[in-house]
Amino acid sequence: MKFQCYTLGCKVNQYETQAMEQQLLALGHVSGTDADDCDAYLINTCTVTAVADRKNRTLIRRLRREHPQAVIGVCGCYAQVSAGEVEALGVDVVSGSGGREAFVQLVLDAVRQKKAGQDAGQQVLLDDAMRRRAFESLPAGSLGTRTRAMLKVQDGCCNFCTYCIIPYARGRVRSLPLEQCAREARTLAEAGYQEIVLTGIEISSWGQDLPGEQTLIDLLETVCRDLPGEVRIRLGSLEPRTITPDFCRRAAALPNLCPHFHLSMQSGCDAVLARMNRKYDSARYYESVQLLYGYFDRPAITTDLIVGFPGETEEEFQQTLTFLHRCAFAAMHIFPYSKRPDTPAAKMPGQVLNAVKEERARRAAETAAEMEHTYLSQWVGQTVPVLFEEEQGGLWRGHTAHYCAVAAPSPRDLHNCLVQVQLEGLEGNTLKGVVL
């Protein structure tokens, strides 16, 4: 069977798609390309915004139209919370955000039945995400063209921010046990990966459901201790509560931990944070930022921002812009607020006009671009190790431990090589350098 996988959304989705790919390849099936007419198409969906929902539907419709004889299987968060909408698009298999191996098997069964001229009808495999208690372990990772491996160590979320549908799509917190995390990381390092990204829906909650009082820093120390010193560990998105003096002291002692911290913010205005049901105020967030600057050399602190949340006034937005400058972020992801069905924020008064959201997103992006340029400029003239990933336009491209993009010429094949680079200039948001 020839198949092709599509992923929309976060790093967790990417990891889970990679695991499904590996499952199919291990069974002897062949991965196709956009130019192929495949037997099956597997789509892993996202539902974090209305734009994501629209992208899901557009992709499903296109594949159904272009490959009418193929089996179309749809899984993921959008399918979990909007199964009826997915079923109405005429796909063959519908599954949610769990049971990935069972989903793959249903797709295989549907392909066999279709080739045999049988009509099994639409297969739907869904559960109640809020009742899940066990972590679904999905080992993934064949090096192929990749240099950076993702290791999913956590799933689910119990924060219930008023704008967010993900707890309903993913369920409550589940953690991959510590020793299993360490074992999976060692396996990836032995396979040749030079960098491992610990990811999850809300990795700051890792360990909450495990025996004892295990926390994320315990996990980091164990994983880093068991890996060769040259293998980098990078963290996914963190909540401000994670960043404490104890966390920073212990994390700073880990030489292979990348000093890149994506610290979820959403707003710099306390009134907006309260309406969002975020579990911190701007003072606590700034305390986390200052701790990171105090313990790490030029840490890359990145964040997410939602603009145009219900009730957000121009004054509140200005407070956020001022706060952004105080934090001096290295990069930002900016999202106009998007209504999610059945979330508290969707029913709040003071819904902001789309035109206002877009205008605020533009202003926030200008601020973000200024801060990113300032952050990257400080690296010009420095010599740093770069993990190179691919060649484009005659230049090898990769990232520093701080996740700064670097481009450099070289006659050597630098794929998956960690080498020293003298950084000589900045073009856009990419540092230009010379390989030493």
C-alpha positions in Angstrom: 0.0 0.0 0.0 1.2 3.5 -0.8 0.1 6.2 1.7 0.7 9.8 2.5 0.3 11.6 5.8 -0.7 15.2 6.4 -0.2 17.1 9.7 -1.9 20.3 10.8 -1.2 22.0 14.1 1.3 21.6 16.9 4.5 19.6 17.6 2.4 16.9 19.4 0.5 16.3 16.2 3.7 16.2 14.3 5.1 13.6 16.6 1.9 11.5 16.5 1.9 11.6 12.7 5.5 10.6 12.6 4.7 7.6 14.8 1.9 6.6 12.4 4.3 6.8 9.5 6.7 4.6 11.3 4.0 2.1 12.1 3.0 1.9 8.4 6.6 1.7 7.1 7.4 -1.1 9.6 4.5 -3.1 8.1 6.1 -2.8 4.7 3.9 0.0 3.3 5.4 2.8 1.2 5.2 6.6 1.8 4.1 8.5 -1.3 4.5 12.1 -2.4 2.1 14.8 -3.7 2.8 13.6 -7.2 1.6 10.1 -6.4 -1.9 8.6 -6.5 -1.9 6.9 -3.1 -4.1 4.2 -1.7 -4.7 6.0 1.5 -4.4 9.5 2.9 -4.1 10.1 6.7 -4.9 13.6 8.0 -4.0 14.6 11.6 -6.1 17.7 12.3 -5.9 20.7 14.6 -8.8 22.7 16.1 -7.0 25.5 18.1 -8.5 28.3 15.9 -11.3 28.7 13.4 -8.6 29.1 10.8 -7.2 25.7 11.7 -10.7 24.2 11.3 -11.0 25.8 7.9 -7.6 24.4 6.8 -8.7 20.9 7.9 -11.9 21.1 5.8 -10.1 22.5 2.8 -7.4 19.8 2.8 -10.0 17.0 3.3 -12.2 18.3 0.4 -9.2 18.6 -1.9 -7.9 15.1 -1.2 -11.4 13.7 -1.6 -11.8 15.5 -4.9 -8.4 14.6 -6.4 -8.3 11.0 -5.2 -11.9 9.7 -5.3 -10.8 6.1 -5.1 -8.5 6.4 -2.2 -9.2 5.8 1.5 -9.3 9.1 3.4 -8.7 8.7 7.2 -9.0 11.7 9.5 -7.9 11.9 13.1 -6.8 14.5 15.6 -8.4 17.3 17.7 -10.8 18.6 15.1 -12.1 15.1 14.5 -12.4 14.7 18.3 -14.6 17.7 18.9 -16.3 18.1 15.5 -16.8 14.5 14.4 -20.1 15.2 12.6 -18.5 17.9 10.4 -15.7 15.4 9.4 -18.1 12.6 8.7 -20.2 14.9 6.5 -17.1 15.5 4.3 -17.3 11.9 3.0 -14.2 10.4 4.5 -13.8 6.7 5.1 -12.4 6.6 8.6 -12.9 9.1 11.5 -10.9 8.9 14.7 -10.1 11.4 17.5 -7.0 12.5 19.4 -6.3 9.1 20.8 -6.0 5.5 19.6 -3.5 6.2 16.9 -2.5 2.5 16.3 -6.2 1.5 16.1 -6.8 4.3 13.6 -4.0 3.1 11.4 -5.4 -0.4 11.5 -8.9 0.9 10.4 -7.3 2.7 7.5 -5.5 -0.5 6.4 -8.7 -2.5 6.7 -10.6 0.0 4.6 -7.9 -0.1 1.9 -8.1 -4.0 1.8 -11.9 -3.9 1.6 -11.9 -1.3 -1.1 -9.4 -3.2 -3.2 -11.5 -6.3 -2.8 -14.5 -4.4 -4.1 -16.2 -4.4 -0.7 -18.0 -1.4 0.9 -17.5 -1.3 4.6 -19.1 2.1 5.0 -17.7 4.9 7.1 -15.8 3.7 10.1 -15.9 6.0 13.2 -13.6 5.4 16.3 -14.1 7.9 19.0 -13.9 7.9 22.8 -14.6 10.4 25.6 -11.3 12.4 25.9 -12.1 13.5 29.4 -12.2 9.9 30.6 -8.7 9.1 29.4 -6.2 8.3 32.2 -3.5 6.3 30.5 -0.7 7.9 28.4 -0.6 6.6 24.9 3.0 5.7 24.2 3.9 6.1 20.5 7.6 5.6 19.8 8.7 7.5 16.8 11.8 8.3 14.9 13.5 7.2 11.8 16.3 9.7 11.0 15.6 10.0 7.3 16.1 13.7 6.4 15.3 14.9 9.9 17.9 16.1 12.4 15.6 17.0 15.3 13.5 14.4 17.0 10.4 15.1 19.0 9.7 13.1 22.1 6.1 13.4 23.4 6.3 13.1 27.2 2.9 14.5 28.2 -0.7 14.8 26.9 -3.8 16.6 28.0 -4.4 19.8 30.0 -6.3 20.8 33.1 -5.9 24.6 32.9 -9.3 25.3 31.2 -8.4 28.7 29.9 -11.6 30.4 28.9 -10.6 30.6 25.2 -9.2 27.1 24.8 -10.9 24.0 23.4 -7.9 21.8 23.8 -8.7 20.3 27.2 -11.9 19.0 25.7 -10.1 17.6 22.6 -7.2 16.0 24.5 -8.5 15.3 28.0 -6.7 15.6 31.4 -3.0 15.5 32.1 -1.2 12.2 31.4 2.5 11.7 31.6 5.0 9.3 30.2 6.9 7.8 33.2 10.3 9.1 33.8 12.4 6.0 33.1 10.5 5.5 29.9 11.2 9.1 28.9 14.9 8.5 29.5 14.8 5.2 27.5 13.1 6.8 24.5 15.6 9.7 24.5 18.5 7.2 24.6 17.0 5.3 21.6 16.6 8.5 19.6 20.3 9.5 20.4 21.5 6.1 19.4 19.6 6.5 16.1 21.7 9.5 15.3 19.6 12.5 16.3 21.6 15.4 17.6 18.7 17.2 19.2 15.6 16.0 21.0 12.6 18.3 21.7 10.5 17.3 24.7 7.0 18.1 23.8 3.4 17.8 25.1 0.1 19.6 25.3 1.2 21.2 28.5 4.6 19.9 29.6 4.7 22.1 32.7 2.2 19.6 34.1 4.4 16.6 33.5 4.4 14.3 36.5 1.2 15.6 38.1 -0.5 12.2 37.5 2.6 10.1 38.5 3.4 8.6 41.9 5.5 10.8 44.2 6.2 14.5 43.6 7.9 14.3 40.2 8.3 17.6 38.3 9.6 18.7 34.9 13.0 19.5 36.2 13.4 16.0 37.6 12.6 14.7 34.1 15.2 17.1 32.5 17.9 16.1 34.9 17.3 12.4 34.2 17.1 12.7 30.5 20.2 15.0 30.2 22.2 12.8 32.5 21.7 9.7 30.3 22.6 11.3 27.0 25.9 12.1 25.3 26.9 15.7 26.0 26.7 16.7 22.4 23.0 15.7 22.1 20.8 18.8 22.7 17.6 18.8 24.7 15.1 21.4 23.8 11.8 22.2 25.6 8.4 22.8 24.2 6.0 25.5 25.5 6.2 26.2 29.3 3.8 27.9 31.8 5.3 30.7 33.9 4.7 28.7 37.1 7.5 26.4 36.0 10.2 29.0 36.2 11.3 29.2 39.8 14.7 29.8 41.3 15.1 26.0 41.9 14.1 25.2 38.4 16.6 27.7 36.9 19.4 26.7 39.2 19.1 23.0 38.3 18.4 23.6 34.6 21.4 26.0 34.2 23.6 23.1 35.4 22.6 20.9 32.4 25.1 21.7 29.6 23.0 20.1 26.9 19.8 21.9 27.7 19.1 24.5 25.0 18.6 28.0 26.6 15.5 28.5 24.6 12.3 28.9 26.6 8.9 29.3 25.0 7.0 30.9 27.9 3.3 31.1 27.1 1.9 34.6 27.9 -1.3 35.4 25.8 -1.6 39.0 27.2 0.4 41.5 29.2 -2.7 43.1 30.8 -3.8 41.7 34.1 -7.5 42.3 33.5 -7.3 40.3 30.2 -5.4 37.5 31.9 -8.1 37.2 34.5 -10.8 37.0 31.9 -8.7 34.3 30.1 -8.4 32.3 33.4 -4.7 32.3 33.1 -3.1 31.3 36.4 -0.7 34.2 36.7 -0.6 38.0 36.4 2.0 40.1 34.6 4.1 40.5 37.7 4.5 36.7 38.0 5.2 36.4 34.3 7.9 39.1 34.5 9.4 37.4 37.5 9.9 34.2 35.3 11.5 36.3 32.5 13.9 37.9 35.0 14.9 34.6 36.5 15.7 33.2 33.0 17.8 36.3 32.2 19.6 35.9 35.5 20.5 32.2 35.2 21.2 31.8 31.5 23.5 33.6 29.0 21.2 35.6 26.5 18.4 33.1 26.7 16.0 33.1 23.8 12.6 33.7 25.4 9.7 33.4 23.0 6.0 33.6 23.6 2.4 33.4 22.3 0.1 36.4 22.2 -3.7 36.6 21.7 -5.0 40.0 20.5 -8.6 41.1 20.5 -9.8 38.9 23.3 -13.4 39.6 24.3 -13.6 42.9 26.2 -10.0 44.0 25.3 -9.9 47.8 25.1 -7.4 49.9 23.3 -5.9 50.8 26.7 -5.6 47.2 27.7 -3.9 46.4 24.4 -1.5 49.3 24.9 -0.6 47.8 28.3 0.3 44.6 26.5 2.5 46.4 24.0 4.4 48.1 26.8 4.8 44.8 28.6 6.2 43.1 25.5 9.1 45.7 25.4 9.8 45.0 29.1 10.2 41.3 28.4 12.4 41.7 25.2 11.3 38.6 23.5 13.4 36.9 20.9 10.4 35.9 18.9 6.6 35.8 19.1 3.6 33.9 17.7 0.6 36.3 17.4 -3.0 35.1 17.1 -6.1 37.2 16.7 -8.7 35.8 19.1 -10.7 33.0 17.6 -14.1 31.8 19.0 -14.0 28.1 19.9 -17.4 26.4 20.3 -18.7 25.8 23.8 -15.8 27.7 25.5 -16.7 30.4 28.1 -14.9 33.1 26.1 -17.2 32.5 23.1 -20.1 33.7 25.2 -18.4 36.7 26.7 -19.7 40.2 26.0 -17.5 42.7 24.2 -16.5 40.5 21.2 -13.9 42.5 19.2 -14.5 43.3 15.6 -12.3 41.3 13.2 -10.8 44.5 11.7 -9.7 45.6 15.1 -8.1 42.2 15.8 -6.2 42.3 12.6 -5.0 45.9 13.2 -3.8 44.9 16.7 -2.1 41.8 15.3 -0.2 44.0 12.8 1.0 46.4 15.5 2.0 43.5 17.8 3.9 42.0 14.9 5.8 45.2 14.3 6.9 45.2 17.9 7.8 41.5 17.7 10.0 42.2 14.6 11.8 45.0 16.4 12.6 42.8 19.4 13.7 39.8 17.2 16.1 42.0 15.3 17.6 43.4 18.5 17.9 39.9 20.0 19.6 38.4 16.8 21.9 41.4 16.3 23.8 40.6 19.6 25.0 37.3 18.1 26.8 39.0 15.2 30.6 38.5 15.7 30.1 35.4 18.0 31.3 31.9 17.3 28.6 29.3 18.2 27.8 25.6 17.4 25.1 25.2 14.8 23.2 22.0 14.0 22.7 22.1 10.2 19.6 20.6 8.7 19.4 21.1 4.9 20.9 22.9 1.9 18.9 25.6 0.2 20.0 27.9 -2.5 23.7 27.0 -2.1 23.7 27.6 1.7 23.5 25.2 4.5 20.8 26.1 7.1 20.4 25.2 10.7 19.9 26.5 14.2 21.9 27.4 17.2 21.1 26.1 20.7 19.2 29.4 21.2 17.1 28.5 18.1 18.6 31.3 16.0 18.4 30.5 12.3 21.8 30.4 10.6 22.9 30.1 6.9 26.4 29.4 5.8 28.1 28.2 2.6 30.1 24.9 2.7 31.3 22.4 0.1 30.8 19.7 2.8 27.6 17.8 3.4 26.5 19.3 6.8 23.3 17.5 7.2 22.9 16.5 10.9 26.3 18.0 11.7 27.0 20.1 14.7 29.8 22.5 13.8 31.3 25.8 14.9 30.2 28.8 12.9 31.5 32.4 13.0 28.5 34.7 12.7 29.3 37.6 10.5 26.0 39.3 9.7 22.2 39.4 9.8 19.9 39.2 6.9 16.2 39.4 7.8 15.8 37.0 10.6 18.7 34.7 9.6 22.3 35.0 10.8 24.9 34.6 8.1 28.1 32.8 9.0 31.3 31.0 8.0 31.9 27.4 8.9 35.1 26.9 10.9 
